[in-house]
Amino acid sequence: LNDPELNKKYEQLKLNRENISKLMSLNTDEYAAAQSEVAALKKEADQAEKEISLKVSQTNFTGNEKITWQNIQKQLKSNECAIEIMRANLVYQNDSGGTNYTYIIIKNTGAPTLFMIDRPLKWEEEVLTLYRQSIDHKKDEPDLYRRLWKGVSEKIGNVNTVYVSPDGIYNQINLNTLFNAATNKYLLEEKNFHFLTTLRDLIDIRQHPSKAPSNAVLVGNPKFSYDLSQLPQNKQNFGNDLAMRGGFGFVLDELPGTKTEVETIKAKLDKMSVKANLLTEERANEADVKKIKSPDVLHFATHGFFLEDFPEETLAELSK
């Protein structure tokens, strides 16, 4: 877009995302403030992303049509609903701060329904801490469902498919993983979620439905501690890429679950007669990834951040 202010905001967003990745790679024993800085940067990045998306969605490329909730409603089937989540800061009379979460719920008939919650600022950090602990300890935490979804669930009823445009902490939480103690099921088993940047995207999805893929590339379970002495004769094809994985001063954990993930996806694609190329272990490297040419589906299952390239002289030294 020809918008200097928006472009500047986008560049700052990219910088924040890069800094988040770097901070997340640090050991909290080495840098105690890492976690708090990550939380602050994530909040800033999420807000910037929302503002950019809203600006882009309001930019008119083809006409002057204004999108209303009625336009969204026309895209919904009887078993579907759309939810726009909006976060706002609150200031109370005693000058203390809080947060408001508003959920605009649109079904295929009737007027939109609003559901709102006001909470103190510490509520968000409490929820995120509880969520991270449930993941770290591999423990179901029903209180997360109560705090984040129970009230919304009562409003949407028995719809099967839910289109969600998240905001605030909902950008950091996977709703599919919330455990409903009343049904003894995860939300993944109860609802079919589709996450959108803005509900406006639903119109584009309906008007331009995706075609079935004919080919796919699945990348997962990369080797992070590969023995360079065991490289085959064609070492020059990917030796540098393997070598640089150990050159950042920290160790990346292996992800065996991602091997199951990509193999499961490949098995399903095979049944659909979709040609799927699998890149795992030493083949899941930068050189081979750069050879990929416009697949219909490109799926990565690995750590979720990027690292800067090493200078050529450093790469040459690492790959010796």
Backbone torsions as a table, in degrees:
resi	resn	phi	psi	omega
1	LEU	NA	147.8	177.9
2	ASN	-86.4	67.9	-175.3
3	ASP	-140.7	95.8	-175.7
4	PRO	-55.5	-40.6	-178.7
5	GLU	-65.8	-41.9	179.1
6	LEU	-67.4	-41.1	178.7
7	ASN	-63.6	-38.5	177.9
8	LYS	-64.3	-41.7	178.9
9	LYS	-64.4	-38.4	179.1
10	TYR	-65.3	-41.8	178.7
11	GLU	-63.8	-38.8	177.4
12	GLN	-66.0	-37.4	177.2
13	LEU	-61.3	-44.9	178.6
14	LYS	-61.4	-42.0	179.2
15	LEU	-63.6	-41.7	178.4
16	ASN	-62.6	-42.6	179.5
17	ARG	-63.1	-39.6	178.0
18	GLU	-64.8	-42.3	-179.9
19	ASN	-66.8	-36.2	176.5
20	ILE	-61.0	-44.6	-179.9
21	SER	-61.4	-43.4	-179.3
22	LYS	-65.7	-43.1	-179.3
23	LEU	-66.0	-36.8	-179.5
24	MET	-67.8	-20.8	179.6
25	SER	-82.9	-9.7	-178.1
26	LEU	-84.4	148.2	173.1
27	ASN	-79.5	129.3	-178.2
28	THR	-62.0	-21.1	175.1
29	ASP	-69.6	-30.5	179.5
30	GLU	-80.2	-33.9	-177.6
31	TYR	-144.0	93.5	-170.8
32	ALA	-62.7	-27.8	-176.0
33	ALA	-84.7	1.0	-174.6
34	ALA	-57.3	-47.5	-174.8
35	GLN	-63.3	-42.1	-179.8
36	SER	-68.5	-36.5	177.9
37	GLU	-67.1	-38.4	177.7
38	VAL	-61.4	-45.1	-179.3
39	ALA	-60.9	-42.8	-180.0
40	ALA	-66.3	-42.8	179.7
41	LEU	-67.0	-38.2	178.9
42	LYS	-62.7	-43.1	-179.8
43	LYS	-62.7	-43.4	179.1
44	GLU	-65.1	-42.1	-179.1
45	ALA	-67.1	-40.6	179.6
46	ASP	-63.0	-40.7	179.7
47	GLN	-67.0	-42.5	179.0
48	ALA	-63.2	-40.8	179.8
49	GLU	-63.1	-39.8	179.2
50	LYS	-65.3	-43.8	-178.7
51	GLU	-66.0	-40.6	178.8
52	ILE	-64.9	-45.6	-179.1
53	SER	-62.1	-41.0	179.3
54	LEU	-64.4	-42.1	179.5
55	LYS	-63.2	-44.6	-179.2
56	VAL	-66.1	-41.9	-178.1
57	SER	-65.2	-26.7	-179.8
58	GLN	-87.6	-11.5	179.0
59	THR	-73.6	130.6	-174.3
60	ASN	-94.7	113.7	178.9
61	PHE	-98.6	-26.3	-172.2
62	THR	-124.3	-13.9	-177.4
63	GLY	-178.7	-167.6	-175.4
64	ASN	-113.1	19.9	-177.0
65	GLU	-69.1	129.7	176.6
66	LYS	-91.5	131.9	-178.8
67	ILE	-88.6	126.3	178.8
68	THR	-118.5	173.5	178.9
69	TRP	-65.6	-26.3	177.2
70	GLN	-66.1	-35.8	177.2
71	ASN	-63.6	-38.5	178.2
72	ILE	-67.8	-43.8	-177.2
73	GLN	-59.2	-36.4	-178.9
74	LYS	-64.1	-19.2	-178.7
75	GLN	-87.7	-8.4	-172.6
76	LEU	-94.4	140.5	174.3
77	LYS	-91.0	174.9	-173.4
78	SER	-63.6	-27.2	-178.3
79	ASN	-102.7	23.5	-176.3
80	GLU	-127.2	156.6	170.5
81	CYS	-147.4	161.5	178.2
82	ALA	-124.2	138.5	-177.4
83	ILE	-129.3	122.6	172.9
84	GLU	-100.5	118.0	178.5
85	ILE	-98.9	130.1	180.0
86	MET	-129.0	131.7	178.7
87	ARG	-107.4	140.0	177.1
88	ALA	-139.7	149.2	175.8
89	ASN	-82.0	145.6	178.3
90	LEU	-120.5	147.7	172.7
91	VAL	-126.8	119.4	-178.0
92	TYR	-87.3	171.0	-175.8
93	GLN	-61.7	-28.4	178.4
94	ASN	-87.2	14.0	178.4
95	ASP	70.8	6.9	174.2
96	SER	-78.1	158.9	-176.3
97	GLY	-103.4	159.9	176.6
98	GLY	-155.5	-177.3	178.0
99	THR	-131.6	146.0	174.3
100	ASN	-117.7	131.7	172.9
101	TYR	-114.7	121.4	178.0
102	THR	-112.2	131.2	-179.4
103	TYR	-114.3	111.8	176.2
104	ILE	-93.7	113.1	-172.7
105	ILE	-107.3	120.3	-179.1
106	ILE	-115.6	122.7	173.2
107	LYS	-105.5	178.1	-174.6
108	ASN	-78.1	-6.5	174.1
109	THR	-140.2	155.4	176.4
110	GLY	82.2	174.1	179.2
111	ALA	-79.5	157.6	177.0
112	PRO	-60.2	151.1	176.7
113	THR	-109.8	137.7	177.7
114	LEU	-108.1	138.4	173.6
115	PHE	-133.2	130.5	-176.3
116	MET	-132.3	147.8	171.7
117	ILE	-134.7	138.2	174.2
118	ASP	-112.6	130.6	-178.4
119	ARG	-139.5	155.0	173.3
120	PRO	-65.9	159.4	-176.3
121	LEU	-56.5	-35.7	-176.5
122	LYS	-66.5	-16.9	-178.9
123	TRP	-57.4	-43.5	-178.2
124	GLU	-62.6	-45.4	-179.3
125	GLU	-66.8	-37.0	176.9
126	GLU	-60.6	-45.1	-178.7
127	VAL	-66.1	-44.6	-179.1
128	LEU	-65.3	-38.2	177.8
129	THR	-64.6	-44.1	178.5
130	LEU	-62.5	-40.0	179.9
131	TYR	-64.6	-46.1	179.8
132	ARG	-64.0	-39.7	179.1
133	GLN	-64.3	-38.9	179.7
134	SER	-64.3	-33.6	177.5
135	ILE	-73.2	-48.7	-177.8
136	ASP	-60.0	-40.5	-176.7
137	HIS	-94.0	1.3	-179.6
138	LYS	50.2	50.3	-175.0
139	LYS	-125.3	132.1	175.8
140	ASP	-68.4	136.1	-178.3
141	GLU	-128.2	91.0	-176.9
142	PRO	-58.3	-25.5	-178.3
143	ASP	-64.4	-25.8	176.8
144	LEU	-65.4	-41.1	177.4
145	TYR	-61.2	-44.5	-179.4
146	ARG	-61.4	-43.8	-175.5
147	ARG	-74.2	-35.8	-168.7
148	LEU	-104.9	-20.8	-170.3
149	TRP	-139.4	-23.5	-172.4
150	LYS	-55.7	-47.6	-179.0
151	GLY	-63.7	-39.0	178.5
152	VAL	-67.5	-42.1	-178.8
153	SER	-58.3	-39.0	-179.5
154	GLU	-66.3	-28.6	-179.9
155	LYS	-80.1	-36.2	-174.1
156	ILE	-86.8	-20.1	176.3
157	GLY	70.7	-137.3	-170.0
158	ASN	-96.4	20.6	177.4
159	VAL	-62.3	147.7	-177.8
160	ASN	-93.4	-38.0	-175.3
161	THR	-111.3	129.9	-176.5
162	VAL	-126.8	121.3	173.9
163	TYR	-96.1	123.7	-173.6
164	VAL	-124.3	128.9	168.8
165	SER	-106.0	102.8	-171.0
166	PRO	-82.0	164.1	174.6
167	ASP	-150.9	163.1	177.0
168	GLY	58.4	-135.1	-175.8
169	ILE	-69.0	-14.1	178.0
170	TYR	-69.8	-13.6	172.3
171	ASN	-78.9	-12.9	-177.4
172	GLN	-111.9	0.7	-176.7
173	ILE	-124.4	136.1	175.9
174	ASN	-91.1	106.7	-177.8
175	LEU	-58.0	-31.1	-179.4
176	ASN	-57.9	-25.4	-174.0
177	THR	-89.9	-4.5	-179.4
178	LEU	-70.5	138.0	-174.8
179	PHE	-104.3	123.8	179.0
180	ASN	-95.5	105.8	-176.9
181	ALA	-66.2	-26.5	-178.2
182	ALA	-68.3	-33.7	-179.6
183	THR	-107.0	-8.5	-177.2
184	ASN	60.0	37.6	180.0
185	LYS	-135.0	156.0	170.6
186	TYR	-82.8	156.6	178.3
187	LEU	-59.6	-30.0	176.4
188	LEU	-55.6	-32.2	-179.1
189	GLU	-85.3	-14.6	-175.5
190	GLU	-103.4	-33.2	-174.9
191	LYS	-133.1	153.3	173.9
192	ASN	-104.0	100.7	-175.3
193	PHE	-89.1	140.4	170.4
194	HIS	-128.0	120.4	-175.9
195	PHE	-99.0	127.9	-176.1
196	LEU	-121.8	151.5	175.2
197	THR	-68.2	-40.2	175.8
198	THR	-148.0	150.8	-179.2
199	LEU	-63.8	-19.2	175.5
200	ARG	-57.2	-31.2	-178.8
201	ASP	-61.0	-25.2	-178.9
202	LEU	-61.8	-34.8	178.6
203	ILE	-64.8	-44.1	179.0
204	ASP	-63.8	-38.5	179.8
205	ILE	-63.0	-43.3	-179.4
206	ARG	-68.7	-38.6	-177.0
207	GLN	-78.9	-23.8	-180.0
208	HIS	-130.4	70.6	-177.9
209	PRO	-61.9	144.5	-179.4
210	SER	-71.2	139.5	175.6
211	LYS	-85.1	157.4	179.1
212	ALA	-64.7	136.0	-179.5
213	PRO	-71.0	150.5	175.5
214	SER	-107.5	-16.3	179.9
215	ASN	-152.7	158.8	-178.2
216	ALA	-152.9	153.4	171.9
217	VAL	-124.6	126.5	-177.0
218	LEU	-116.8	119.8	-176.8
219	VAL	-115.3	123.9	-179.0
220	GLY	-163.3	168.2	177.8
221	ASN	49.4	52.8	177.8
222	PRO	-67.4	151.1	176.2
223	LYS	-83.5	124.4	179.2
224	PHE	-104.9	-12.1	-179.3
225	SER	-129.7	53.3	-175.2
226	TYR	-77.9	139.5	178.5
227	ASP	-80.6	106.1	-175.8
228	LEU	-63.0	-23.3	179.3
229	SER	-70.0	-15.8	-178.7
230	GLN	-97.6	7.0	179.4
231	LEU	-64.5	144.7	177.4
232	PRO	-70.5	-177.4	-174.4
233	GLN	-65.0	-28.8	-179.3
234	ASN	-85.0	40.7	-177.7
235	LYS	-52.7	-37.2	-175.2
236	GLN	-62.8	-18.7	-178.1
237	ASN	-71.6	-31.7	-178.8
238	PHE	-149.9	10.4	-179.7
239	GLY	-60.6	-41.8	-179.5
240	ASN	-63.4	-40.0	-177.3
241	ASP	-66.7	-35.7	176.8
242	LEU	-72.8	-38.7	-177.2
243	ALA	-64.3	-39.1	-174.3
244	MET	-69.3	-15.1	-179.2
245	ARG	-66.0	-24.7	-179.4
246	GLY	-101.0	10.9	-172.2
247	GLY	-104.2	13.9	-175.3
248	PHE	-102.8	3.5	176.7
249	GLY	84.9	7.1	175.7
250	PHE	-146.9	162.5	-175.6
251	VAL	-106.2	131.4	175.8
252	LEU	-93.8	131.4	-179.8
253	ASP	-70.9	145.6	173.4
254	GLU	-67.4	153.5	-177.1
255	LEU	-127.3	72.8	-176.9
256	PRO	-61.1	-26.8	179.2
257	GLY	-63.7	-27.6	-179.8
258	THR	-71.9	-23.9	175.4
259	LYS	-66.4	-45.5	175.9
260	THR	-60.7	-40.3	-178.8
261	GLU	-58.9	-54.4	-175.7
262	VAL	-70.4	-32.7	178.5
263	GLU	-68.8	-36.2	177.3
264	THR	-66.0	-43.1	178.1
265	ILE	-62.6	-43.0	-180.0
266	LYS	-61.2	-41.2	179.9
267	ALA	-61.5	-40.0	179.0
268	LYS	-69.2	-40.0	178.8
269	LEU	-66.6	-36.9	176.9
270	ASP	-59.0	-40.5	179.4
271	LYS	-66.4	-24.5	179.5
272	MET	-91.8	4.8	-177.6
273	SER	62.1	32.8	175.5
274	VAL	-98.2	122.8	-179.6
275	LYS	-69.3	119.0	-176.7
276	ALA	-122.6	126.5	177.6
277	ASN	-100.6	126.7	-174.8
278	LEU	-105.2	125.2	175.7
279	LEU	-117.9	109.3	-179.9
280	THR	-133.3	167.7	178.5
281	GLU	50.1	-128.6	-175.0
282	GLU	-66.6	-20.8	178.3
283	ARG	-77.7	-15.4	176.6
284	ALA	-85.5	72.8	-176.4
285	ASN	-132.7	166.7	-173.6
286	GLU	-61.2	-41.1	-177.3
287	ALA	-60.5	-46.2	-179.4
288	ASP	-70.4	-34.8	178.4
289	VAL	-63.9	-38.7	-179.0
290	LYS	-69.3	-14.6	177.8
291	LYS	-84.9	-10.5	-178.7
292	ILE	-66.1	133.6	-177.2
293	LYS	-119.3	98.9	169.2
294	SER	44.5	58.6	175.9
295	PRO	-72.1	158.3	175.4
296	ASP	-66.3	-35.0	177.7
297	VAL	-131.1	128.2	174.8
298	LEU	-124.8	114.5	-173.2
299	HIS	-119.3	124.3	176.1
300	PHE	-110.2	133.8	175.0
301	ALA	-130.2	92.1	-177.6
302	THR	-162.2	-167.7	176.9
303	HIS	-64.0	144.5	-170.6
304	GLY	-96.3	49.5	173.1
305	PHE	-153.5	160.9	-179.6
306	PHE	-108.1	152.8	179.4
307	LEU	-121.2	150.2	-179.5
308	GLU	-65.8	150.2	176.3
309	ASP	-71.0	145.1	173.0
310	PHE	-78.5	152.3	171.0
311	PRO	-61.8	155.2	-176.7
312	GLU	-57.3	-40.4	-178.1
313	GLU	-66.3	-34.9	178.4
314	THR	-68.6	-42.6	177.7
315	LEU	-59.5	-43.5	-179.7
316	ALA	-61.8	-37.6	-180.0
317	GLU	-70.6	-40.8	-178.7
318	LEU	-66.6	-32.3	-174.2
319	SER	-89.5	2.5	178.5
320	LYS	-68.7	NA	NA
